[in-house]
Each structure stands twice: as structure tokens, then as C-alpha cells.
Amino acid sequence: MVAWVPLGSVWAEMDAFPVAAFVSAPYIATYPGEDIDATRMFTRLGLTPHQCFSSTDSYATCSMVGAGLGVSANNALVRGIWTSQIRILPLDPPQAVEIGIAVSPENEISPAAKKFYEFTKKELHGDFEAPFHQS
């Protein structure tokens, strides 16, 4: 998980965004009330962000952060070419989400699932279990 903060803000000068700061900083929620990574993170930590704005689109959230309306918490994979007005910061303490791929033992994994696995492994630089581990 990462924080999106506006360039030129006091937050943009930080090396990492304190998770507890979401309680007081103006927060822009993407998909408010939905079961998404940020919602699960806040629930797990027992935090209620100071929500001032919301959107149902990551691009809109990014644009609002870039306009200086607040900060947002997002999965590190949610970024694009539209991040020129924001700074992406790691969280302090670091927060992680689980990503899984479910397949039927009778079926071979699809080419799309294989590509997703390789992309995730490359982008997140994390420790991964053996590909397509059955549990």
C-alpha cells in the first residue's frame, strides 16, 4: 500500500507517509464503503480516515490529490501515466495486501493468469510462494 500526496505539499517532503496521519489529513476515498485494499487496511488498523471527498474512479482520485484537495491510500499497483501532479510514498509502518490467483486443480493455468503472476512478481519485488501453490 502507498499514499498519494499532492506535489508541493508538506507531505510530499516526507520519505514515508505515517498511516496514522490519514485520521487528520483530508482523505480522498476511492470506492468509499466498498471492500477494497484501503478499506481493509483501515479496518485492520482500527483507523477512520478523515474523508473529505470520494470518487469511484482511481483517475479522478489522482486528479483530486494532484489538485491539492487531500491525500489517498491506494494499492501500489494502482498507478499510471497520470501521476505527474502527485508523489507516491510508502506507508509508515509499511502495509501489505495479499494477491491470489485461484485455479481449478484439473485445469491448466490460463496465459492471462501466468502474465498477471509475472507482472506482479516483477512490479512488487516481493517474496513469493512457488507459482500457483495449491492450498
trRosetta pair geometry for C-beta under 8 A, 3 or more apart (Angstrom, degrees):
i j d omega theta_ij theta_ji phi_ij phi_ji
1 37 6.4 -175 -94 148 104 119
1 38 7.1 131 -140 -92 124 66
1 41 5.7 58 -82 -86 166 156
1 73 6.0 10 179 -178 114 100
1 74 7.1 161 -154 85 71 28
1 75 6.4 -56 -104 -104 63 41
1 76 6.7 -134 -98 -34 11 84
1 91 5.5 3 97 -5 96 138
1 94 7.8 146 51 -175 83 58
1 95 4.0 -20 40 86 127 106
1 96 6.9 -141 -3 -84 86 18
1 97 6.4 98 -53 -26 91 100
2 17 7.9 92 -177 27 54 123
2 73 7.4 165 86 -152 36 58
2 74 6.0 -27 65 67 82 77
2 75 7.7 35 21 146 85 13
2 76 4.9 95 -16 -91 115 77
2 88 5.1 18 157 -176 142 93
2 89 6.2 152 -169 74 87 39
2 90 6.0 -60 -115 -101 81 36
2 91 6.5 -153 -117 -29 29 86
3 11 7.4 -103 130 173 135 130
3 17 3.5 -19 21 36 156 160
3 22 7.9 -146 -111 -71 116 101
3 71 5.8 -5 -175 179 106 117
3 72 7.1 150 -159 79 59 41
3 73 5.8 -36 -101 -97 65 65
3 74 7.9 123 -117 21 20 75
3 88 7.3 155 78 -156 47 48
3 89 4.7 -19 60 63 98 98
3 90 7.8 14 16 101 85 9
3 91 6.0 116 -28 -82 97 80
4 61 7.3 104 62 136 154 101
4 62 6.4 -102 -167 -112 157 67
4 65 4.6 0 128 -168 112 174
4 71 6.4 163 81 -163 60 63
4 72 4.5 -3 49 58 109 93
4 73 7.7 -158 13 -76 79 17
4 74 5.9 32 -22 8 111 120
4 83 7.7 -117 -131 -135 111 102
4 86 4.9 -5 -170 177 93 145
4 87 7.7 148 -156 73 48 42
4 88 6.1 -23 -100 -101 64 68
5 9 5.6 -124 165 63 102 131
5 11 3.8 -131 -152 109 148 125
5 12 5.2 -165 111 -68 117 69
5 14 7.8 71 21 38 169 109
5 17 6.5 172 -43 -86 127 131
5 65 6.8 -128 -134 -174 10 115
5 71 5.0 -11 -99 -114 72 102
5 86 6.4 137 68 -163 34 85
5 87 5.2 -26 67 61 91 91
5 89 6.1 15 5 0 118 121
6 9 4.4 90 71 -22 91 123
6 11 7.4 86 43 55 65 112
6 12 6.6 -81 93 -46 47 120
6 65 5.6 -162 -65 164 74 66
6 66 6.1 137 -120 -126 82 21
6 67 7.4 -85 -110 66 127 25
6 68 4.5 79 -133 -96 170 56
6 69 7.9 129 -57 25 132 44
6 70 8.0 110 -25 63 110 13
6 71 7.6 -108 -8 -82 76 68
6 85 6.9 -25 -142 149 72 86
6 86 6.2 -63 -105 -111 35 69
6 87 7.7 21 109 14 13 84
7 12 5.4 96 -130 -113 36 160
7 66 7.4 16 12 -137 93 69
7 85 5.7 -119 12 -173 114 47
7 86 6.3 -136 -29 -105 81 16
7 87 5.8 116 -85 -31 67 93
8 12 6.3 50 23 31 22 151
8 68 7.5 -42 76 -92 112 112
9 12 4.9 110 55 -6 72 99
9 13 7.9 -134 99 -4 52 83
9 68 6.8 159 -67 -128 111 84
10 13 6.0 -53 -167 26 41 114
10 14 7.8 51 140 -31 63 97
11 14 5.7 -43 -166 10 48 118
11 17 6.2 27 -165 -109 109 102
11 21 7.7 154 -108 138 113 153
11 25 7.2 56 -69 -126 138 148
11 71 6.2 -67 127 -86 179 131
11 87 7.6 -180 113 63 86 118
11 89 7.3 -123 160 -4 94 152
12 87 4.4 121 -131 14 89 143
12 89 8.0 -154 -119 -48 42 122
14 17 6.1 112 93 -81 143 54
14 18 8.0 -104 -164 -14 156 78
14 89 6.2 35 89 -134 101 154
15 89 7.5 129 138 -148 25 109
15 90 8.0 -18 142 47 67 99
16 89 5.7 151 -136 170 34 106
16 90 4.8 -43 -120 80 97 85
16 91 6.4 70 -178 168 100 9
16 92 3.9 98 122 -39 128 111
17 21 6.3 -111 177 52 82 132
17 71 7.2 165 -150 -171 147 146
17 89 4.4 111 -22 97 99 132
17 90 7.4 179 22 88 77 35
17 91 5.7 -45 69 -111 86 57
17 92 6.6 172 75 17 32 87
18 21 4.4 99 75 -18 91 106
18 91 7.8 77 -146 -165 11 68
18 92 5.1 -46 -97 74 53 101
19 22 6.3 -33 -179 3 49 111
19 41 7.9 -124 -145 157 124 116
19 45 6.3 -116 149 -145 137 167
19 47 6.9 -154 149 -27 96 166
19 91 5.2 54 -69 -176 91 115
19 92 6.6 -146 -15 77 79 44
19 93 6.5 -42 -3 37 127 59
19 95 6.6 102 -93 -37 134 126
20 23 5.9 -32 180 8 59 116
20 47 7.0 -146 -116 -111 50 135
21 24 6.2 -69 -160 49 52 91
21 25 5.0 38 152 -17 88 119
21 71 7.8 17 118 58 108 160
22 25 6.0 -56 -114 47 30 102
22 27 5.5 58 -165 -89 83 128
22 42 7.2 -109 108 -101 147 109
22 47 6.2 77 76 149 113 137
22 49 4.2 -55 157 -111 104 96
22 50 7.1 -179 156 16 52 76
22 71 7.1 -120 -107 92 73 120
22 73 6.3 -14 -98 -37 142 123
23 47 5.7 -108 -68 -161 100 101
23 48 6.6 69 -121 70 83 59
23 49 6.5 -107 -85 -116 37 38
23 50 6.0 75 165 -30 30 94
24 50 5.7 48 -136 -19 12 144
25 49 8.0 -42 67 -159 79 91
25 50 6.3 162 68 49 35 119
25 70 6.6 130 148 -159 87 84
25 71 5.0 8 135 24 135 125
26 50 6.2 -78 -104 106 32 108
26 52 4.2 -18 -158 2 95 145
26 53 7.5 43 165 5 103 92
26 69 6.7 -111 122 153 134 58
26 70 3.4 -111 110 -105 94 109
26 71 6.9 123 78 15 61 73
27 49 3.8 61 -56 158 176 119
27 50 5.2 135 1 69 103 57
27 51 4.9 -59 80 -92 106 48
27 52 6.3 135 50 10 50 79
27 53 7.9 -160 102 42 45 66
27 70 5.7 -152 -73 165 7 135
27 71 6.2 -40 -108 70 56 76
27 72 6.8 109 -164 -98 67 51
27 73 7.8 -15 -148 -3 109 91
28 51 7.7 107 -103 -144 17 70
28 52 6.9 -44 -75 62 62 84
28 53 4.6 -13 -116 75 84 100
28 54 6.8 166 -167 -91 59 33
28 55 7.0 13 173 3 102 100
28 61 5.3 153 129 -147 119 85
28 64 5.0 159 -129 100 156 131
28 65 6.0 -134 35 -63 145 83
28 69 6.3 76 -68 101 127 106
28 70 4.6 148 -31 78 93 119
28 71 6.9 -179 16 79 89 24
28 72 4.5 -53 69 -73 92 104
29 32 4.0 72 116 -81 138 93
29 38 7.3 -175 -138 106 76 142
29 49 7.0 150 -72 79 100 136
29 51 5.1 -10 -21 -126 119 119
29 53 7.4 -176 26 97 68 49
29 54 4.3 -19 67 -111 93 93
29 55 7.7 171 90 26 53 57
29 61 7.9 -99 108 -112 18 123
29 72 7.3 168 -85 -128 22 95
30 36 7.1 -84 94 98 89 168
30 38 7.1 102 48 21 89 145
30 54 7.3 167 -85 -160 21 70
30 55 5.8 -24 -113 71 66 84
30 56 7.3 117 -167 -119 65 21
30 57 7.3 -111 -143 67 101 20
30 58 5.7 34 -140 -91 153 60
30 60 8.0 143 -113 70 94 89
30 61 4.5 -51 -74 -53 107 151
30 72 6.5 61 -20 -163 100 134
30 74 6.9 41 20 -96 139 99
31 34 4.0 -47 155 32 108 136
31 36 5.2 100 82 -27 130 143
31 39 7.9 -84 101 -28 95 124
31 56 5.8 77 -84 -127 63 64
32 51 6.7 84 -115 -150 131 153
32 54 4.3 -41 -24 -136 127 146
33 39 7.5 87 -144 -108 5 143
34 39 6.5 -170 82 -15 51 152
35 39 6.2 -120 -129 80 30 137
35 40 6.9 55 -167 -56 69 98
36 39 5.1 92 52 12 69 106
36 40 7.1 -137 96 -5 33 92
37 40 5.8 -60 -148 39 29 110
37 41 6.2 31 155 -23 65 107
37 74 7.5 73 76 -166 122 36
37 75 4.6 93 37 -65 162 100
37 97 4.6 -41 -133 -89 116 151
38 41 5.6 -53 -148 33 32 114
38 42 6.5 27 156 -15 65 104
38 72 7.7 -52 -108 176 157 78
38 73 4.3 136 -126 94 112 104
38 74 6.5 -31 -59 -87 119 36
38 75 7.8 -111 -42 -37 80 69
39 42 6.0 -57 -148 38 30 106
39 43 6.3 29 154 -17 65 109
40 43 5.7 -56 -146 39 31 112
40 44 6.1 33 156 -21 66 108
40 97 7.3 96 77 -117 132 102
41 44 5.8 -56 -147 36 27 111
41 45 6.3 10 159 -5 64 113
41 73 6.6 -121 70 145 145 145
41 95 5.2 56 -138 173 125 148
41 97 7.5 -71 -62 -74 103 96
42 45 6.0 -65 -143 48 29 102
42 47 4.8 -100 -151 74 78 88
42 48 6.8 92 174 -96 123 30
42 49 6.0 -79 -111 -22 144 95
42 73 7.7 147 -50 54 101 155
43 46 7.5 30 -177 -72 29 35
45 95 7.8 -57 -50 -104 128 130
49 73 7.5 -144 -79 2 149 120
51 54 6.5 16 -174 -59 119 100
52 69 7.1 -155 99 162 125 91
52 70 5.5 168 49 -64 124 149
53 64 5.7 -146 109 -178 151 154
53 69 5.8 11 2 145 151 131
53 70 6.2 176 27 20 108 137
55 58 8.0 170 99 -65 120 16
55 60 3.9 -163 -165 99 154 122
55 61 4.9 -153 49 -59 128 75
55 64 6.7 -179 -29 -8 133 137
56 60 7.6 30 53 43 44 140
57 60 4.1 77 76 7 104 109
57 61 6.9 -174 91 -10 54 82
58 61 5.5 -52 -148 36 36 114
58 62 6.2 39 153 -21 67 104
58 74 7.0 91 -136 -131 108 138
58 78 5.2 -127 -140 -175 149 120
58 80 7.9 114 114 -6 121 117
59 62 5.6 -53 -149 36 32 113
59 63 6.3 33 152 -20 65 105
59 80 7.4 -27 -91 39 88 141
59 82 5.8 29 -133 80 88 163
60 63 5.6 -53 -147 36 32 113
60 64 6.4 32 154 -19 65 104
61 64 5.8 -56 -149 36 31 109
61 65 6.4 30 153 -17 66 104
61 72 5.2 82 172 -96 117 169
61 74 7.5 142 113 -71 144 127
62 65 5.8 -54 -148 37 31 110
62 66 6.1 31 152 -18 65 110
62 72 7.8 -97 -78 42 46 146
62 80 7.8 -101 -38 40 171 98
62 82 5.5 101 111 114 149 107
62 83 6.3 -88 -156 -95 130 65
62 85 7.8 119 159 60 83 97
62 86 6.1 -109 -158 -8 80 145
63 66 5.5 -55 -145 40 30 114
63 67 6.3 29 154 -20 64 106
63 82 7.5 -39 -62 162 80 124
63 85 7.7 56 -129 57 43 137
64 67 5.7 -55 -147 37 31 111
64 69 4.5 -58 176 49 86 134
64 70 6.9 -4 137 41 104 88
64 72 7.9 90 79 -41 105 127
65 68 7.9 60 173 -59 33 16
65 69 6.8 -89 -85 52 27 81
65 70 6.5 -73 -104 79 66 57
65 71 6.4 64 -127 -122 107 31
65 72 5.4 -92 -68 4 129 108
65 85 7.5 149 100 105 76 97
65 86 5.0 36 114 -100 118 127
66 84 7.5 48 -126 76 136 61
66 85 2.8 69 -149 98 113 127
66 86 5.1 -86 -77 -47 79 87
67 85 7.4 37 -45 141 42 148
73 91 7.4 36 -130 -80 106 130
74 78 4.6 -102 170 69 121 125
74 79 7.7 131 111 -60 137 75
75 78 4.9 90 64 -4 84 103
75 97 6.1 -50 -115 24 101 149
76 79 7.3 -26 178 -15 46 116
76 88 7.8 103 -132 176 73 130
76 123 7.7 165 119 145 106 106
76 124 6.8 116 84 -107 133 87
77 120 7.5 -31 -91 -112 134 79
77 123 6.5 75 -106 125 85 148
77 124 7.6 -38 -66 -65 95 102
79 83 5.5 -7 -161 -47 96 144
79 88 6.4 -16 -101 -80 137 153
80 83 6.6 146 62 -24 52 94
83 86 5.3 -77 -163 55 76 100
83 88 6.5 -9 -171 -38 142 112
90 94 6.2 -28 173 -103 111 88
91 94 5.8 122 74 -120 83 34
91 95 5.0 -9 72 10 147 98
96 126 8.0 109 -136 -118 129 147
99 120 5.9 -146 100 -147 153 149
101 109 7.5 48 140 -138 133 118
101 113 5.2 119 -162 -161 137 111
101 116 6.7 142 -87 90 129 125
101 117 6.3 -59 -15 -71 153 101
101 132 6.8 -57 86 -98 118 70
103 107 6.1 -125 177 79 97 99
103 109 5.2 -75 -89 -97 166 76
103 110 7.8 -169 -111 -3 120 78
103 113 6.7 108 -69 156 120 173
103 132 6.4 -18 29 -144 133 108
104 107 4.5 61 68 17 103 105
105 134 6.3 45 -93 -116 104 142
109 113 4.9 -114 -178 83 97 128
109 114 5.7 115 120 -56 118 88
109 132 5.5 -101 -60 -96 142 144
110 113 4.6 96 57 6 83 101
110 114 7.1 -144 96 -4 46 85
111 114 5.6 -54 -149 36 35 114
111 115 6.4 36 153 -20 67 104
112 115 5.7 -53 -149 36 32 111
112 116 6.3 35 151 -21 65 105
113 116 5.5 -50 -146 35 34 114
113 117 6.4 38 153 -21 64 103
114 117 5.7 -53 -152 34 31 113
114 118 6.5 27 153 -15 65 106
114 131 8.0 39 -127 -173 73 138
115 118 5.8 -57 -148 39 32 109
115 119 6.1 34 153 -21 66 107
116 119 5.7 -54 -145 37 29 113
116 120 6.2 28 157 -18 64 109
117 120 5.9 -58 -147 37 27 110
117 121 6.2 28 156 -20 63 109
117 131 5.7 75 170 -134 151 105
117 132 7.5 -48 -91 -46 159 81
118 121 5.7 -54 -145 36 29 113
118 122 6.3 26 157 -16 64 109
119 122 6.0 -62 -150 39 27 107
119 123 5.9 14 161 -11 67 116
120 123 6.0 -60 -135 43 25 104
120 124 5.7 -4 177 5 65 119
120 128 7.9 114 112 -95 103 138
121 124 7.0 -68 -129 47 14 92
121 126 7.7 -112 -135 51 49 75
121 128 5.6 -54 -110 -19 96 157
122 125 7.7 3 173 -63 26 62
128 131 7.6 30 137 -73 124 60
129 133 4.5 -42 131 -15 127 148
130 133 5.0 109 67 -71 84 99
